[in-house]
Amino acid sequence: MKLLLSTLILGLTLSGTALADNAQQSRMADCNKQATGKKGDDRKAFMKACLSGQTTAAPAPVDKNGKPLSAQQIKMKDCAAANKGKKADDYKAGMSQCMKGGQ
């Protein structure tokens, strides 16, 4: 009887571990998908936060073909939005400043 009970407990413990592994793998895949376009320290910091459940970041933005935007493309899009309404030289100067990280 004790052997049967021990075997049953061991079996349940192992199946619980397998479920936890699958959940971790799923979280890793989700975080990896969300980190598309991030590189270096930015990616490491994001992955650490995501895997620990500290972030609920939206999926990476995509272009009209469904391809993920690179970090450079995202920055350009954000800078263009920040400089909306400016004309010619003012727009160019604002974009240049923004892309360098000054805005």
DAGI-V366441 format. One record per pair of residues at least 12 apart in sequence whose C-alpha atoms are under 8 Angstrom apart, sorted by sequence separation. I is the first residue (numbers start at 1). J is the second residue. D is the distance in Angstrom with one decimal. If there is no record, write none. Layout:
I/J/D, I/J/D
This chain:
35/47/7.1, 83/95/6.8, 61/74/7.7, 32/47/7.2, 80/95/6.8, 31/47/6.3, 79/95/6.0, 31/50/5.9, 79/98/5.8, 31/51/6.7, 79/99/6.8, 28/51/6.6, 34/57/7.3, 37/60/7.5, 76/99/6.9, 27/51/6.6, 34/58/7.0, 35/59/8.0, 36/60/6.2, 75/99/7.0, 34/59/4.8, 35/60/7.0, 33/59/7.3, 34/60/5.5, 33/60/7.8, 37/68/7.2, 36/68/6.9, 37/69/6.5, 38/70/7.6, 37/70/4.6, 38/71/6.1, 36/70/7.7, 37/71/5.1
